[in-house]
Amino acid sequence: MVAAANIQYAWTLFVPEIQKTFGWDRAAIQVAFTEGMDVEAGAEASHELGQRICPPCRSSLTADIRGEQSSSC
């Protein structure tokens, strides 16, 4: 509940200033904010998944993503 209140407070505090400074409408700011939250949530989920994978598999997966050769786990 406190986290939601903090986000709500920040929204009311910063949105008018962003509108004035950049000339964006409220809908554009909302889209940017939502996408930022999605990216943050995705990063957290990715980190959690990475912690649950055994270290050799994690190294292999990282190498695969980079396009390097890796030994299979």
Protein Blocks (a to p, Z undefined) as FASTA:
>chain_A
ZZmmmmmmmmmmmmmmmmmmnopafklmmmmmmmmmmmmmmmmmmmmmmmmpcfklmmmm
mmmmnopacddZZ
